[in-house]
């Protein structure tokens, strides 16, 4: 191939040089001094009236017919030779491609395996980068049958986080979801535009993100069950083409949800759930045939697999591992019938799902908590001062729709709102006042709890400071004691040496009274030199007061 291309460049250079010479020699007949190509042949533009000045083959003409693109006769042999070499290059290139293709085909299984590994790694890196970008934390899958609580603190909608960071949107207000193991249905009430639907979507996305291996945008610890299905009826599915009203659209979607629950329950008889709480959830093969077929790939497979629990063969029931989200359950029809249908539906789902969360305006659904321990109330907070929602989720308190306050804020005439208030009735007004009182009490308790938490943090900080200072003083005392012991040992050693000198001096010759007197004086000086200092005497008349520092 290299030799062929060298020869190609050589022929092209010869053709170009010949054409340049012709252009210079026949400049009067040339329309434009350039070399171009027509039908893979090198040609020069020649004026039509002077075509006989440059004999050759006409390969093309201009639109106006004033220019002929001629390949001079002297260049035709070189052009033919170039064409042959070009064909030879194509043949050689095809042979090279065929050889390379055969080599690639021989290692296709290895390449496919490498591609799968690289794809898996790329997906894992993308998940990790996305999780870090939105400030997520790893979920721990729990088994609610072991009395473990669903814990999702400061849970945020990932798309709202993206909107805030990319489009300079409003700050995302997180929600706290702490759901006891006995709770199966949570009903969310409160005003329109208060965040009920966003809460449903946020929980659904959190469950799906955990299932696909993404971290959950919530504060640690993130603890939630493995939901085998996430089924939702959110939004309005009315359609003129399909003759669907708001109510019929909801009912059709809810029917599909119930069918999906039953289908999942039947399929779950062939599988088994194994909740691995320390290392996450490991997915295993569901079919023996697939296990045998992929035996060699099991060591490389990094996706964790889960098996679903087998219900009792005597009574196959819908899968209890599903999450169901219902927005405005029972809406779009007569309130009495709609609330009755919603109550029946939620009671059914309480026994056939892992968790159901539904938003509603029906007051009857708020009372289910006091009839069945599987139900819990939550509400979105409404600020009575600003007449606007705060988007905070309050637990244990049923909410008010605040339709009249919101209508007034949105510009409805005050006299219309006033007339509506007279139609509400005293009983409803009293209930709203009770709920408002509960909300105020809840806010007061939250304020006190926040203050107590702040004081607790301060106490913990002070305790840590005192503990650190005590540890430092203890270490300093040990160092001082060690240095004092070293000094005492050095003094004893030095004193022994001086006493030994006195004894040796006495042993030299015959000691007399004067020598004994000098030795006694030397020993007295040594004793005075190494005698410890007396403790300081307390000041006369000193009486410590409260707060004074004293040394004991």
BELTABEL-V489078 format. One record per residue. RES is the residue in one letter. PSI is psi in whole degrees, -180 to 180 (999 if undefined). NEAR is the number of other ideal C-beta (glycine too) atoms within 10 Angstrom. Layout:
# BELTABEL-V489078
{{RES | PSI | NEAR} {RES | PSI | NEAR}}
This chain:
# BELTABEL-V489078
{{X | -38 | 11} {X | -43 | 7} {X | -40 | 8} {X | -44 | 15} {X | -31 | 12} {X | -42 | 9} {X | -37 | 15} {X | -47 | 16} {X | -37 | 9} {X | -46 | 12} {X | -43 | 17} {X | -41 | 15} {X | -41 | 10} {X | -43 | 14} {X | -45 | 21} {X | -42 | 14} {X | -43 | 9} {X | -42 | 15} {X | -37 | 21} {X | -40 | 13} {X | -41 | 12} {X | -42 | 21} {X | -41 | 20} {X | -38 | 10} {X | -34 | 12} {X | 43 | 15} {X | -30 | 9} {X | -28 | 8} {X | -8 | 19} {X | 129 | 20} {X | -40 | 16} {X | 137 | 11} {X | 81 | 11} {X | 159 | 10} {X | 127 | 14} {X | -175 | 14} {X | 142 | 12} {X | 126 | 15} {X | 42 | 9} {X | 23 | 10} {X | 141 | 20} {X | 128 | 21} {X | 167 | 23} {X | 146 | 25} {X | 124 | 21} {X | 141 | 25} {X | 135 | 16} {X | -44 | 14} {X | -21 | 10} {X | 33 | 14} {X | -26 | 15} {X | -14 | 8} {X | -26 | 15} {X | 93 | 21} {X | 142 | 10} {X | -163 | 19} {X | 127 | 15} {X | 118 | 14} {X | -20 | 17} {X | 163 | 15} {X | 158 | 15} {X | 170 | 12} {X | -39 | 6} {X | -16 | 7} {X | 2 | 8} {X | -15 | 12} {X | 134 | 18} {X | 137 | 22} {X | 106 | 22} {X | 137 | 25} {X | 109 | 23} {X | 148 | 22} {X | -32 | 11} {X | -17 | 15} {X | -14 | 23} {X | -46 | 13} {X | -41 | 9} {X | -37 | 18} {X | -41 | 18} {X | -41 | 11} {X | -40 | 15} {X | -39 | 21} {X | -40 | 13} {X | -43 | 11} {X | -36 | 17} {X | -42 | 15} {X | -39 | 10} {X | -39 | 14} {X | -42 | 15} {X | -41 | 11} {X | -43 | 11} {X | -40 | 15} {X | -40 | 12} {X | -39 | 10} {X | -40 | 11} {X | -44 | 11} {X | -38 | 10} {X | -42 | 10} {X | -45 | 10} {X | -38 | 10} {X | -41 | 10} {X | -39 | 9} {X | -41 | 9} {X | -41 | 10} {X | -31 | 9} {X | -26 | 10} {X | 25 | 11} {X | -46 | 9} {X | -42 | 8} {X | -42 | 9} {X | -41 | 12} {X | -39 | 10} {X | -43 | 14} {X | -40 | 11} {X | -41 | 10} {X | -40 | 13} {X | -46 | 12} {X | -40 | 10} {X | -43 | 10} {X | -44 | 14} {X | -42 | 11} {X | -41 | 10} {X | -41 | 14} {X | -42 | 12} {X | -42 | 10} {X | -42 | 11} {X | -44 | 16} {X | -44 | 14} {X | -41 | 9} {X | -41 | 15} {X | -41 | 19} {X | -36 | 10} {X | -40 | 12} {X | 8 | 18} {X | 47 | 13} {X | 170 | 24} {X | 152 | 16} {X | 137 | 14} {X | 152 | 27} {X | 122 | 18} {X | 132 | 20} {X | 164 | 20} {X | 111 | 14} {X | -19 | 21} {X | -17 | 10} {X | 21 | 9} {X | 36 | 10} {X | 144 | 18} {X | 138 | 14} {X | 119 | 20} {X | 109 | 20} {X | 88 | 25} {X | 142 | 16} {X | 44 | 17} {X | 131 | 22} {X | 150 | 23} {X | 122 | 22} {X | -34 | 20} {X | -33 | 14} {X | -36 | 19} {X | -44 | 18} {X | -44 | 15} {X | -39 | 14} {X | -40 | 15} {X | -30 | 12} {X | -36 | 8} {X | 14 | 7} {X | 46 | 7} {X | -178 | 12} {X | 154 | 9} {X | 142 | 7} {X | 126 | 22} {X | 114 | 16} {X | 164 | 21} {X | 153 | 22} {X | 125 | 16} {X | 107 | 24} {X | 101 | 12} {X | 121 | 21} {X | 157 | 12} {X | -27 | 15} {X | -12 | 11} {X | 128 | 19} {X | -23 | 23} {X | 129 | 25} {X | 122 | 24} {X | 126 | 27} {X | 124 | 25} {X | 171 | 24} {X | -177 | 27} {X | 158 | 22} {X | 155 | 16} {X | 24 | 16} {X | -10 | 26} {X | 12 | 22} {X | -49 | 28} {X | -39 | 17} {X | -37 | 19} {X | -44 | 25} {X | -48 | 21} {X | -38 | 18} {X | -44 | 25} {X | -43 | 26} {X | -44 | 19} {X | -38 | 19} {X | -42 | 27} {X | -42 | 23} {X | -41 | 13} {X | -42 | 20} {X | -37 | 22} {X | -35 | 17} {X | 5 | 8} {X | 10 | 17} {X | 152 | 21} {X | 159 | 19} {X | 132 | 24} {X | 73 | 25} {X | 166 | 25} {X | 146 | 17} {X | 147 | 14} {X | 146 | 13} {X | 110 | 23} {X | 122 | 19} {X | 157 | 27} {X | 165 | 23} {X | 112 | 21} {X | 119 | 23} {X | -30 | 22} {X | 149 | 19} {X | 107 | 16} {X | 132 | 22} {X | 143 | 17} {X | 90 | 22} {X | 131 | 15} {X | 176 | 13} {X | 124 | 14} {X | 27 | 16} {X | 147 | 15} {X | 128 | 12} {X | -37 | 7} {X | -38 | 5} {X | 7 | 10} {X | 45 | 8} {X | 126 | 17} {X | 179 | 15} {X | -46 | 14} {X | -48 | 17} {X | -33 | 16} {X | -43 | 18} {X | -45 | 26} {X | -41 | 19} {X | -42 | 14} {X | -40 | 17} {X | -37 | 19} {X | -41 | 11} {X | -34 | 12} {X | -46 | 21} {X | -39 | 16} {X | -41 | 11} {X | -37 | 16} {X | -44 | 22} {X | -40 | 15} {X | -41 | 13} {X | -35 | 18} {X | -39 | 20} {X | -44 | 13} {X | -29 | 13} {X | -13 | 22} {X | -20 | 14} {X | 10 | 11} {X | 177 | 17} {X | 133 | 13} {X | 136 | 19} {X | 105 | 16} {X | 108 | 17} {X | 104 | 13} {X | -23 | 13} {X | -43 | 5} {X | 19 | 7} {X | -164 | 17} {X | 124 | 19} {X | 123 | 12} {X | 132 | 13} {X | 169 | 13} {X | 138 | 16} {X | -21 | 15} {X | 137 | 10} {X | -35 | 8} {X | -41 | 8} {X | -33 | 10} {X | -45 | 12} {X | -38 | 9} {X | -28 | 11} {X | 31 | 12} {X | -43 | 10} {X | -18 | 8} {X | -2 | 10} {X | -36 | 10} {X | -30 | 7} {X | -14 | 11} {X | 127 | 13} {X | -8 | 11} {X | 132 | 9} {X | 140 | 13} {X | 153 | 13} {X | 145 | 21} {X | 142 | 17} {X | 152 | 20} {X | 147 | 15} {X | 115 | 13} {X | 171 | 16} {X | 129 | 8} {X | -21 | 7} {X | -30 | 5} {X | 80 | 6} {X | 121 | 14} {X | 163 | 14} {X | 152 | 24} {X | 126 | 25} {X | 11 | 21} {X | 12 | 21} {X | 154 | 23} {X | 126 | 22} {X | 132 | 27} {X | 123 | 23} {X | 123 | 27} {X | 125 | 21} {X | 57 | 22} {X | 133 | 25} {X | 7 | 28} {X | 165 | 19} {X | 9 | 15} {X | -169 | 16} {X | 129 | 11} {X | -38 | 13} {X | -50 | 10} {X | -37 | 11} {X | -42 | 21} {X | -38 | 20} {X | -43 | 14} {X | -40 | 19} {X | -41 | 22} {X | -47 | 19} {X | -41 | 11} {X | -45 | 21} {X | -36 | 25} {X | -38 | 17} {X | -46 | 15} {X | -27 | 25} {X | -28 | 17} {X | -4 | 12} {X | 9 | 19} {X | 160 | 23} {X | -43 | 20} {X | 138 | 25} {X | 132 | 25} {X | 126 | 24} {X | 140 | 25} {X | 147 | 26} {X | 163 | 26} {X | 0 | 22} {X | 126 | 23} {X | -29 | 15} {X | -31 | 15} {X | -23 | 24} {X | -25 | 20} {X | -10 | 15} {X | -30 | 19} {X | -36 | 19} {X | -4 | 9} {X | -29 | 10} {X | 123 | 14} {X | -9 | 11} {X | -8 | 17} {X | 150 | 22} {X | 147 | 20} {X | 146 | 20} {X | 157 | 25} {X | 154 | 26} {X | 136 | 25} {X | 147 | 19} {X | 129 | 24} {X | 112 | 12} {X | -24 | 11} {X | -49 | 5} {X | -5 | 9} {X | 43 | 16} {X | 151 | 16} {X | 152 | 21} {X | -9 | 15} {X | 15 | 20} {X | 145 | 18} {X | 125 | 25} {X | 135 | 22} {X | 144 | 14} {X | -6 | 11} {X | 126 | 18} {X | 146 | 22} {X | 168 | 27} {X | 149 | 22} {X | -30 | 18} {X | 36 | 24} {X | -39 | 14} {X | -41 | 19} {X | -41 | 18} {X | -40 | 19} {X | -40 | 17} {X | -40 | 18} {X | -32 | 14} {X | 2 | 10} {X | 7 | 6} {X | 145 | 13} {X | 136 | 10} {X | -36 | 9} {X | -32 | 8} {X | -43 | 12} {X | -40 | 16} {X | -43 | 11} {X | -38 | 10} {X | -37 | 14} {X | -35 | 14} {X | -24 | 8} {X | -16 | 8} {X | -42 | 13} {X | 152 | 10} {X | -38 | 7} {X | -46 | 8} {X | -39 | 13} {X | -40 | 12} {X | -41 | 10} {X | -43 | 16} {X | -37 | 15} {X | -39 | 11} {X | -45 | 11} {X | -40 | 17} {X | -40 | 14} {X | -41 | 10} {X | -41 | 15} {X | -42 | 19} {X | -42 | 11} {X | -39 | 11} {X | -45 | 16} {X | -39 | 14} {X | -45 | 10} {X | -38 | 10} {X | -39 | 12} {X | -46 | 10} {X | -40 | 10} {X | -40 | 10} {X | -41 | 10} {X | -43 | 10} {X | -39 | 10} {X | -39 | 10} {X | -44 | 10} {X | -40 | 10} {X | -42 | 10} {X | -41 | 10} {X | -43 | 10} {X | -41 | 10} {X | -39 | 10} {X | -44 | 10} {X | -41 | 10} {X | -40 | 10} {X | -42 | 10} {X | -46 | 10} {X | -42 | 10} {X | -42 | 10} {X | -42 | 10} {X | -41 | 10} {X | -42 | 10} {X | -39 | 10} {X | -42 | 10} {X | -40 | 10} {X | -41 | 10} {X | -39 | 10} {X | -40 | 10} {X | -41 | 10} {X | -42 | 10} {X | -43 | 10} {X | -43 | 10} {X | -41 | 10} {X | -43 | 10} {X | -37 | 10} {X | -41 | 10} {X | -40 | 10} {X | -43 | 10} {X | -41 | 10} {X | -44 | 12} {X | -40 | 10} {X | -40 | 10} {X | -41 | 13} {X | -44 | 11} {X | -43 | 9} {X | -40 | 13} {X | -42 | 15} {X | -40 | 11} {X | -42 | 9} {X | -40 | 15} {X | -40 | 15} {X | -36 | 10} {X | -42 | 12} {X | -43 | 18} {X | -42 | 11} {X | -35 | 9} {X | -36 | 14} {X | -32 | 15} {X | -14 | 8} {X | 116 | 8} {X | -167 | 8} {X | 116 | 6} {X | 141 | 13} {X | -174 | 8} {X | -37 | 7} {X | -40 | 8} {X | -41 | 15} {X | -39 | 11} {X | -40 | 10} {X | -39 | 14} {X | -41 | 16} {X | -40 | 11} {X | -40 | 11} {X | -42 | 16} {X | -37 | 15} {X | -40 | 10} {X | -40 | 12} {X | -42 | 17} {X | -42 | 11} {X | -35 | 8} {X | -40 | 11} {X | 12 | 13} {X | 130 | 8} {X | 149 | 7} {X | 141 | 5} {X | 148 | 6} {X | 149 | 6} {X | 140 | 7} {X | 137 | 6} {X | 145 | 8} {X | 138 | 6} {X | 134 | 5} {X | 7 | 5} {X | 127 | 8} {X | 110 | 5} {X | 148 | 8} {X | 167 | 5} {X | 125 | 4} {X | -16 | 5} {X | 148 | 8} {X | 130 | 5} {X | 152 | 7} {X | 124 | 4} {X | 999 | 2}}
